[in-house]
Structure formats: structure tokens, C-alpha cells
Amino acid sequence: MTPPNPESTAVLLQRIREGDASARERLLARYLPLLRRWAHGRMPARSRGFADTDDLVQITLVRVLKQLERFEPRHEGAFLAYLRRILINAMRNEIARAATRGRQEEVGEGLLDPGPSPLESVLGKDMLDRYEAAFATLGEEQQEAVFMRVEMGLTYEQIAEAMDKNSANTARMICARAIARLAERMEEPREPRTA
């Protein structure tokens, strides 16, 4: 049996639980850029003036590190998926807070961009909603695969390592099946929204 990689997320998490500050710094250095890249452009325009995306990413990491005893990694990719869920919840909370606060006049109209976020511009609001709804119906492994490949842009080699798979080809097959399933779900007729 091969010994665990001393830089694996699971090993770093265990070392952080034991009080190793250097392990904490290495984990933050690994995940902060990934989360920033994923979160960039996801906040709706109406909420972007109230909270900086980088702040939400940092808040997410701090919250997760304070609650490490609640998380038990089953494989490398599980931590990234966990971070994504926490970040999405932080974004939703900020959006809700922004909606209840209303406009803040002292900011000045010229500073707020009333347009869609960059992601909304590329996909369109309806397509983004379809994507999120379809994504939520996938199994955990499929969500992790889609998240790492589509949203984070990781290579199949990186995904194989993160998901504890034998090869990049195995990761490629998992991603291909997950993306195909996601596309099927996105094409399904949607239930009309009720107010």
C-alpha cells in the first residue's frame, strides 16, 4: 500500500485539525485561486455593489476552516465540492441581504453596473437557471466531475487525482457521462414558475 501524499487535501485537513499552521496556508494557497476563478462573475449585478466576490470566497474558506470537524473527506474532490456548496450559500445569503437593503444612495449610480454578470452575459439568465437546476439533479460524483471540468477547467489528470481515480481516461469517461447527463437534463421541459 502506498503512503498518502503528504500534500493531499485529506492529509492537509488532518494536519490543520492538529494545529499545523503551515498546512492551513498550503490549503488556502491551493483553493483560494480556484474558488476565486469559479466565483468570478457569478454575483448578479444588483448585488455586486454590496459584497466583493473575493470577500465571499475568503469568508467561505474561513468558515470551512473553523468547522473542519464537520467535514470528513471521502476523496480529494469532495473538499472542493464542499467549498463550492458553502460559497453558493454565502452568495445566496448576500443576494438576499442586498435585496432587503435596497439601493444604497451614497454609493452613487455611476459606480454600480446595472447589467448582467459576465456569466449571465455569456449564458443568459434562462440558460444559467437551467444549468443550475440540471446540475442539482446529478449525483454527487457527477456534480464533482462537472464542477471540476466545466466550472474549474481542471485537466483530466487533475480530476483523476482529485477524485481518487486510477487514470485520466477514467476521469474523462466520468466527465463525459456527467456532461451528457447534464445536457439531457437541461433540455428537459421545465415546469412553469408559479408566483
DOFI-627002 format. One record per residue: x, y, z of N, C-alpha, C, O in turn; residue number from 0. Coordinates in pm, whole numbers, always signed. Example, Ala and Ser with C-alpha at 12.3 -4.5 7.8 and 13.67 -1.06 7.14 Angstrom:
+1319 -569 +780 +1230 -450 +780 +1320 -330 +780 +1424 -332 +846 0
+1285 -225 +708 +1367 -106 +714 +1290 +3 +787 +1341 +114 +804 1
END
This chain:
+85 -119 +0 +0 +0 +0 +89 +125 +0 +183 +135 +79 0
+57 +218 -90 +137 +340 -97 +95 +438 +12 -23 +451 +43 1
+194 +506 +70 +160 +603 +175 +85 +721 +115 +103 +752 -3 2
+0 +788 +195 -76 +901 +142 +19 +1015 +102 +124 +1035 +163 3
-21 +1087 -2 +54 +1203 -47 +54 +1307 +66 -52 +1346 +113 4
+173 +1354 +109 +177 +1449 +221 +114 +1585 +188 +89 +1665 +278 5
+88 +1610 +60 +23 +1734 +19 -121 +1713 -24 -184 +1806 -75 6
-176 +1593 -4 -315 +1570 -41 -406 +1653 +50 -368 +1688 +162 7
-522 +1684 +1 -616 +1764 +79 -650 +1695 +210 -656 +1759 +314 8
-672 +1564 +205 -708 +1490 +327 -598 +1500 +432 -626 +1520 +550 9
-473 +1486 +390 -360 +1495 +484 -349 +1638 +538 -329 +1657 +658 10
-362 +1737 +450 -356 +1876 +495 -469 +1908 +594 -446 +1976 +694 11
-589 +1858 +567 -701 +1882 +659 -674 +1821 +796 -701 +1882 +899 12
-619 +1700 +797 -586 +1635 +924 -479 +1714 +998 -488 +1731 +1120 13
-380 +1762 +927 -273 +1840 +990 -326 +1973 +1043 -281 +2021 +1147 14
-422 +2032 +972 -483 +2157 +1021 -560 +2128 +1150 -553 +2207 +1245 15
-631 +2018 +1153 -705 +1981 +1276 -611 +1962 +1393 -649 +1983 +1508 16
-488 +1923 +1364 -387 +1903 +1469 -313 +2033 +1503 -224 +2032 +1588 17
-348 +2143 +1437 -290 +2272 +1469 -173 +2316 +1382 -102 +2410 +1418 18
-151 +2252 +1269 -39 +2286 +1180 -76 +2408 +1095 -154 +2397 +1001 19
-19 +2524 +1130 -48 +2648 +1058 +5 +2645 +915 -57 +2704 +826 20
+116 +2579 +890 +171 +2574 +754 +80 +2492 +662 +69 +2523 +543 21
+16 +2389 +716 -79 +2311 +636 -199 +2397 +599 -251 +2387 +488 22
-242 +2480 +690 -354 +2573 +664 -318 +2668 +550 -399 +2691 +460 23
-197 +2723 +554 -154 +2815 +449 -146 +2745 +313 -185 +2803 +212 24
-96 +2622 +310 -87 +2548 +183 -226 +2516 +128 -248 +2521 +7 25
-319 +2482 +217 -456 +2453 +172 -521 +2580 +116 -586 +2575 +12 26
-504 +2692 +185 -559 +2818 +137 -497 +2856 +2 -568 +2900 -88 27
-366 +2839 -11 -299 +2872 -137 -350 +2785 -251 -354 +2830 -366 28
-389 +2663 -222 -440 +2573 -324 -581 +2610 -368 -610 +2611 -488 29
-669 +2639 -273 -811 +2655 -305 -857 +2798 -327 -957 +2819 -395 30
-788 +2896 -274 -830 +3035 -292 -835 +3074 -439 -936 +3130 -482 31
-731 +3048 -520 -740 +3086 -662 -848 +3009 -737 -913 +3066 -826 32
-869 +2882 -704 -973 +2803 -771 -1111 +2860 -743 -1193 +2876 -834 33
-1137 +2892 -616 -1269 +2947 -581 -1289 +3086 -639 -1398 +3119 -684 34
-1184 +3166 -639 -1196 +3300 -699 -1232 +3288 -847 -1321 +3357 -896 35
-1163 +3199 -917 -1190 +3182 -1060 -1333 +3134 -1082 -1401 +3181 -1173 36
-1379 +3040 -1000 -1515 +2989 -1015 -1618 +3097 -983 -1718 +3111 -1054 37
-1594 +3174 -878 -1693 +3271 -832 -1699 +3396 -918 -1799 +3468 -917 38
-1593 +3423 -991 -1587 +3546 -1072 -1706 +3554 -1167 -1728 +3464 -1248 39
-1781 +3662 -1157 -1893 +3685 -1247 -2021 +3615 -1209 -2118 +3622 -1285 40
-2026 +3548 -1097 -2148 +3476 -1059 -2244 +3561 -978 -2363 +3529 -971 41
-2197 +3667 -916 -2288 +3753 -839 -2370 +3836 -936 -2313 +3897 -1027 42
-2501 +3840 -920 -2584 +3923 -1008 -2545 +4070 -994 -2494 +4113 -890 43
-2568 +4144 -1097 -2530 +4285 -1099 -2592 +4362 -983 -2527 +4449 -925 44
-2715 +4331 -950 -2783 +4406 -844 -2720 +4384 -707 -2745 +4462 -615 45
-2638 +4280 -690 -2576 +4250 -561 -2428 +4280 -558 -2369 +4282 -450 46
-2367 +4304 -672 -2222 +4320 -677 -2172 +4442 -602 -2057 +4443 -559 47
-2252 +4544 -586 -2205 +4662 -514 -2198 +4642 -364 -2133 +4720 -296 48
-2263 +4540 -312 -2271 +4521 -168 -2162 +4431 -112 -2119 +4451 +1 49
-2117 +4334 -188 -2013 +4244 -139 -1920 +4208 -253 -1964 +4172 -363 50
-1795 +4217 -227 -1695 +4180 -324 -1687 +4027 -330 -1691 +3961 -226 51
-1676 +3973 -449 -1669 +3827 -465 -1550 +3770 -390 -1562 +3664 -328 52
-1436 +3838 -395 -1318 +3790 -322 -1346 +3781 -173 -1299 +3689 -106 53
-1421 +3877 -120 -1456 +3872 +22 -1539 +3748 +53 -1515 +3681 +153 54
-1635 +3718 -34 -1718 +3599 -12 -1635 +3471 -19 -1659 +3377 +57 55
-1539 +3467 -108 -1451 +3349 -119 -1371 +3334 +9 -1360 +3224 +64 56
-1314 +3443 +58 -1235 +3436 +181 -1323 +3400 +301 -1281 +3322 +387 57
-1441 +3456 +308 -1535 +3422 +416 -1566 +3273 +411 -1572 +3207 +515 58
-1587 +3220 +292 -1616 +3078 +276 -1502 +2994 +332 -1526 +2901 +409 59
-1380 +3026 +294 -1265 +2948 +342 -1250 +2957 +493 -1219 +2857 +558 60
-1270 +3075 +549 -1259 +3091 +694 -1366 +3008 +764 -1337 +2940 +863 61
-1489 +3013 +714 -1598 +2934 +774 -1567 +2785 +770 -1585 +2714 +869 62
-1520 +2740 +656 -1490 +2597 +641 -1379 +2557 +736 -1388 +2452 +801 63
-1274 +2637 +746 -1162 +2602 +832 -1201 +2602 +979 -1144 +2527 +1058 64
-1298 +2686 +1016 -1346 +2687 +1155 -1432 +2565 +1187 -1447 +2528 +1304 65
-1488 +2503 +1084 -1580 +2391 +1104 -1526 +2260 +1047 -1604 +2176 +1001 66
-1395 +2242 +1049 -1336 +2123 +986 -1383 +1992 +1047 -1387 +1889 +978 67
-1418 +1993 +1175 -1462 +1867 +1237 -1590 +1813 +1176 -1620 +1695 +1191 68
-1665 +1899 +1106 -1790 +1855 +1042 -1767 +1789 +907 -1857 +1725 +853 69
-1647 +1803 +852 -1621 +1751 +718 -1527 +1632 +725 -1419 +1639 +783 70
-1569 +1522 +664 -1485 +1403 +651 -1468 +1374 +502 -1562 +1331 +436 71
-1347 +1396 +449 -1327 +1374 +305 -1329 +1227 +269 -1260 +1146 +331 72
-1409 +1193 +168 -1410 +1056 +117 -1306 +1040 +7 -1253 +931 -14 73
-1277 +1149 -62 -1173 +1153 -164 -1137 +1299 -187 -1204 +1388 -135 74
-1033 +1323 -265 -981 +1458 -285 -1086 +1557 -334 -1093 +1668 -281 75
-1166 +1523 -431 -1261 +1616 -490 -1374 +1656 -397 -1441 +1756 -421 76
-1397 +1579 -293 -1508 +1607 -202 -1491 +1743 -134 -1589 +1814 -113 77
-1369 +1780 -100 -1347 +1908 -32 -1379 +2025 -124 -1439 +2123 -81 78
-1340 +2015 -250 -1370 +2121 -345 -1521 +2135 -364 -1572 +2247 -371 79
-1592 +2024 -373 -1738 +2029 -386 -1801 +2090 -260 -1898 +2165 -269 80
-1747 +2057 -145 -1794 +2112 -18 -1774 +2264 -16 -1863 +2339 +23 81
-1656 +2310 -59 -1629 +2453 -66 -1727 +2522 -159 -1777 +2631 -129 82
-1755 +2460 -272 -1849 +2518 -370 -1987 +2537 -307 -2050 +2642 -324 83
-2034 +2434 -235 -2166 +2445 -171 -2170 +2558 -68 -2267 +2633 -62 84
-2064 +2570 +12 -2059 +2675 +113 -2055 +2812 +46 -2122 +2905 +90 85
-1977 +2825 -62 -1967 +2952 -134 -2101 +2989 -198 -2141 +3105 -195 86
-2168 +2891 -256 -2300 +2919 -315 -2396 +2968 -208 -2471 +3063 -231 87
-2394 +2906 -92 -2481 +2951 +18 -2445 +3093 +63 -2534 +3173 +91 88
-2316 +3124 +69 -2274 +3260 +106 -2322 +3361 +2 -2366 +3470 +37 89
-2314 +3324 -125 -2360 +3413 -231 -2511 +3432 -222 -2560 +3545 -236 90
-2583 +3326 -200 -2729 +3337 -187 -2767 +3427 -69 -2858 +3510 -80 91
-2696 +3410 +42 -2723 +3494 +159 -2696 +3641 +128 -2773 +3728 +168 92
-2586 +3668 +58 -2552 +3806 +23 -2654 +3864 -74 -2691 +3981 -62 93
-2700 +3786 -168 -2802 +3831 -263 -2931 +3866 -188 -2994 +3967 -215 94
-2968 +3780 -93 -3089 +3805 -14 -3072 +3932 +70 -3165 +4012 +80 95
-2954 +3950 +130 -2929 +4071 +209 -2936 +4196 +120 -2993 +4297 +160 96
-2878 +4187 +2 -2879 +4301 -90 -3023 +4337 -129 -3057 +4454 -141 97
-3106 +4235 -147 -3245 +4259 -185 -3322 +4327 -73 -3407 +4413 -99 98
-3293 +4291 +52 -3365 +4352 +163 -3314 +4491 +195 -3388 +4573 +249 99
-3189 +4519 +163 -3133 +4651 +188 -3179 +4754 +87 -3189 +4873 +118 100
-3208 +4708 -33 -3246 +4802 -137 -3125 +4880 -185 -3011 +4842 -158 101
-3150 +4986 -253 -3042 +5069 -307 -2976 +5149 -197 -3042 +5196 -104 102
-2848 +5164 -209 -2774 +5249 -118 -2734 +5373 -195 -2645 +5370 -281 103
-2799 +5480 -165 -2782 +5603 -242 -2641 +5659 -233 -2593 +5718 -330 104
-2572 +5642 -119 -2441 +5704 -105 -2336 +5642 -197 -2230 +5702 -215 105
-2360 +5528 -255 -2264 +5464 -345 -2255 +5542 -475 -2146 +5552 -532 106
-2361 +5595 -521 -2361 +5671 -645 -2396 +5582 -762 -2340 +5474 -778 107
-2488 +5628 -844 -2539 +5550 -955 -2431 +5513 -1056 -2439 +5406 -1118 108
-2332 +5599 -1074 -2228 +5573 -1174 -2136 +5457 -1138 -2069 +5404 -1227 109
-2131 +5417 -1012 -2041 +5311 -970 -2102 +5172 -983 -2029 +5073 -994 110
-2233 +5162 -982 -2298 +5032 -990 -2326 +4996 -1135 -2376 +5078 -1212 111
-2294 +4873 -1171 -2322 +4825 -1305 -2457 +4755 -1302 -2468 +4648 -1243 112
-2560 +4813 -1365 -2693 +4752 -1359 -2708 +4633 -1452 -2811 +4566 -1449 113
-2610 +4606 -1534 -2618 +4498 -1632 -2599 +4361 -1569 -2575 +4349 -1449 114
-2611 +4260 -1651 -2595 +4123 -1602 -2449 +4095 -1566 -2357 +4164 -1611 115
-2428 +3990 -1483 -2292 +3949 -1451 -2227 +3896 -1579 -2298 +3865 -1674 116
-2094 +3885 -1583 -2029 +3831 -1703 -2079 +3691 -1739 -2096 +3659 -1857 117
-2104 +3607 -1638 -2154 +3473 -1666 -2295 +3479 -1724 -2326 +3405 -1817 118
-2380 +3567 -1670 -2515 +3583 -1724 -2509 +3633 -1868 -2592 +3595 -1950 119
-2412 +3719 -1898 -2398 +3771 -2034 -2366 +3661 -2133 -2418 +3659 -2245 120
-2279 +3570 -2093 -2238 +3462 -2182 -2350 +3359 -2198 -2385 +3321 -2309 121
-2405 +3315 -2087 -2505 +3207 -2090 -2648 +3257 -2107 -2730 +3190 -2169 122
-2676 +3371 -2054 -2814 +3417 -2048 -2876 +3366 -1920 -2844 +3257 -1872 123
-2965 +3444 -1864 -3026 +3409 -1734 -3101 +3277 -1740 -3087 +3195 -1649 124
-3181 +3256 -1843 -3258 +3132 -1852 -3166 +3011 -1862 -3190 +2910 -1796 125
-3062 +3022 -1944 -2970 +2908 -1959 -2895 +2882 -1829 -2873 +2766 -1794 126
-2855 +2986 -1758 -2787 +2969 -1631 -2880 +2903 -1530 -2837 +2814 -1455 127
-3006 +2944 -1527 -3104 +2879 -1438 -3121 +2732 -1475 -3129 +2647 -1386 128
-3128 +2702 -1604 -3140 +2563 -1649 -3018 +2481 -1607 -3030 +2368 -1561 129
-2901 +2541 -1624 -2777 +2473 -1585 -2779 +2440 -1436 -2754 +2326 -1397 130
-2809 +2539 -1352 -2809 +2517 -1207 -2912 +2412 -1166 -2885 +2327 -1082 131
-3031 +2418 -1227 -3136 +2320 -1194 -3094 +2180 -1237 -3113 +2084 -1163 132
-3038 +2168 -1357 -2993 +2037 -1406 -2876 +1986 -1323 -2870 +1867 -1292 133
-2785 +2074 -1287 -2669 +2036 -1205 -2714 +1976 -1073 -2657 +1877 -1026 134
-2816 +2035 -1012 -2866 +1989 -882 -2924 +1847 -889 -2934 +1780 -786 135
-2964 +1801 -1007 -3023 +1668 -1019 -2918 +1558 -1037 -2950 +1440 -1027 136
-2793 +1597 -1063 -2687 +1498 -1082 -2646 +1437 -949 -2662 +1498 -843 137
-2593 +1316 -956 -2538 +1253 -836 -2412 +1326 -791 -2357 +1408 -865 138
-2368 +1298 -670 -2253 +1369 -613 -2127 +1355 -699 -2058 +1454 -723 139
-2096 +1236 -743 -1976 +1216 -824 -1986 +1290 -957 -1888 +1349 -1003 140
-2104 +1289 -1018 -2123 +1360 -1143 -2113 +1511 -1122 -2055 +1581 -1205 141
-2168 +1562 -1012 -2156 +1704 -982 -2009 +1743 -967 -1966 +1845 -1020 142
-1934 +1662 -895 -1793 +1691 -876 -1719 +1692 -1010 -1636 +1779 -1035 143
-1749 +1595 -1095 -1682 +1587 -1224 -1715 +1709 -1310 -1624 +1770 -1367 144
-1842 +1745 -1319 -1882 +1862 -1398 -1820 +1988 -1340 -1767 +2071 -1413 145
-1827 +2002 -1210 -1772 +2121 -1145 -1623 +2135 -1176 -1577 +2242 -1215 146
-1548 +2028 -1158 -1404 +2036 -1179 -1367 +2059 -1325 -1275 +2135 -1355 147
-1439 +1993 -1416 -1404 +2005 -1559 -1461 +2132 -1622 -1387 +2208 -1684 148
-1591 +2154 -1606 -1657 +2265 -1674 -1636 +2397 -1601 -1601 +2498 -1664 149
-1657 +2398 -1472 -1654 +2524 -1399 -1514 +2564 -1355 -1482 +2683 -1350 150
-1430 +2466 -1322 -1295 +2497 -1276 -1190 +2482 -1385 -1079 +2534 -1372 151
-1223 +2410 -1493 -1129 +2394 -1603 -1011 +2304 -1572 -905 +2318 -1633 152
-1028 +2211 -1478 -919 +2120 -1444 -897 +2018 -1555 -989 +1985 -1630 153
-775 +1968 -1564 -743 +1865 -1663 -795 +1731 -1613 -829 +1716 -1495 154
-802 +1633 -1704 -846 +1500 -1663 -748 +1439 -1562 -790 +1365 -1473 155
-621 +1468 -1576 -523 +1419 -1480 -550 +1475 -1341 -546 +1402 -1241 156
-579 +1605 -1335 -610 +1668 -1206 -739 +1612 -1147 -749 +1590 -1027 157
-836 +1589 -1233 -964 +1535 -1186 -945 +1392 -1135 -1001 +1355 -1032 158
-867 +1312 -1207 -841 +1175 -1163 -778 +1175 -1025 -816 +1096 -938 159
-681 +1263 -1004 -616 +1271 -874 -714 +1318 -766 -718 +1262 -657 160
-792 +1421 -798 -886 +1476 -701 -996 +1378 -663 -1042 +1376 -549 161
-1039 +1296 -760 -1147 +1201 -734 -1095 +1063 -697 -1172 +968 -682 162
-964 +1053 -683 -900 +926 -646 -933 +816 -747 -969 +704 -709 163
-919 +849 -875 -943 +753 -983 -808 +705 -1037 -706 +771 -1019 164
-810 +588 -1103 -686 +525 -1148 -616 +598 -1261 -494 +595 -1270 165
-692 +664 -1348 -629 +723 -1465 -707 +845 -1514 -823 +867 -1478 166
-639 +922 -1597 -703 +1037 -1660 -815 +991 -1752 -916 +1060 -1766 167
-799 +874 -1814 -903 +821 -1902 -1031 +790 -1824 -1141 +814 -1872 168
-1015 +736 -1704 -1132 +709 -1619 -1203 +841 -1586 -1326 +850 -1593 169
-1125 +942 -1551 -1184 +1074 -1522 -1253 +1130 -1645 -1361 +1189 -1635 170
-1193 +1112 -1762 -1252 +1162 -1886 -1388 +1096 -1910 -1484 +1164 -1947 171
-1397 +967 -1888 -1524 +896 -1908 -1630 +942 -1808 -1746 +961 -1845 172
-1591 +961 -1683 -1685 +1009 -1582 -1736 +1148 -1621 -1855 +1176 -1611 173
-1644 +1234 -1665 -1682 +1370 -1706 -1774 +1367 -1827 -1875 +1438 -1831 174
-1739 +1285 -1925 -1821 +1278 -2046 -1962 +1232 -2015 -2059 +1290 -2065 175
-1975 +1131 -1931 -2109 +1082 -1894 -2185 +1186 -1814 -2305 +1206 -1834 176
-2115 +1253 -1722 -2181 +1353 -1639 -2227 +1472 -1723 -2337 +1524 -1702 177
-2144 +1515 -1817 -2180 +1629 -1902 -2295 +1592 -1995 -2383 +1673 -2021 178
-2293 +1468 -2045 -2403 +1423 -2130 -2534 +1420 -2051 -2638 +1461 -2102 179
-2527 +1373 -1927 -2646 +1369 -1841 -2695 +1512 -1811 -2815 +1539 -1812 180
-2600 +1601 -1785 -2633 +1740 -1759 -2704 +1801 -1880 -2805 +1870 -1865 181
-2652 +1775 -1999 -2712 +1829 -2122 -2854 +1775 -2141 -2945 +1849 -2179 182
-2873 +1645 -2113 -3008 +1586 -2123 -3104 +1657 -2029 -3216 +1692 -2067 183
-3059 +1678 -1905 -3144 +1742 -1805 -3175 +1887 -1841 -3284 +1937 -1813 184
-3079 +1954 -1903 -3102 +2093 -1943 -3203 +2104 -2055 -3270 +2206 -2069 185
-3215 +1999 -2137 -3309 +2000 -2249 -3450 +1963 -2208 -3545 +1987 -2283 186
-3466 +1903 -2090 -3598 +1862 -2045 -3688 +1983 -2028 -3642 +2088 -1984 187
-3817 +1969 -2062 -3910 +2081 -2043 -3914 +2120 -1895 -3909 +2035 -1806 188
-3923 +2248 -1873 -3926 +2299 -1735 -4068 +2325 -1693 -4154 +2362 -1774 189
-4092 +2306 -1565 -4222 +2340 -1507 -4237 +2491 -1505 -4142 +2561 -1469 190
-4353 +2542 -1542 -4371 +2688 -1534 -4363 +2733 -1389 -4411 +2666 -1298 191
-4300 +2849 -1370 -4288 +2904 -1235 -4422 +2959 -1190 -4495 +3020 -1267 192
-4452 +2936 -1062 -4572 +2994 -1003 -4530 +3100 -905 -4432 +3084 -832 193
-4602 +3207 -904 -4565 +3320 -816 -4623 +3304 -680 -4602 +3389 -593 194
END
